Amino acid sequence: MKIYVGNMSYETTEASLFKTFSKHGTVLNTRVMTDKFTGRTRGFGFVEMENDQEGLKAIEQLNDTMLDERNIIVNEARPRVENSDGDRNSGYNKRNNNRY
């Protein structure tokens, strides 16, 4: 099961995610998302648990708890959506269209 972890501290690492989630089941993979230009973390990441039962347990027990001095948001990750152009739909308008 793939889990989304949001509202993370910029100090949170893949190792600290692994350690935290390992207390609730078998962690297969962790990933902290970073900005491709600056390398700075983007404040969210993903954890992959071995099975749905362990994943649901981790979500239930870790959502809205403290990790590196921040209350993290933990829920089931949603699959990526691609639009008709083959671009991932991030929920933002393309930069060349619909400027505010």
Secondary structure, DSSP 8 states (H G I E B T S, - for coil): -EEEEES--TT--HHHHHHHHHTTS-EEEEEEEE-TTT--EEEEEEEEESSHHHHHHHHHHHTT-EETTEE-EEEE-----B-TTS-B--SS--TTS---
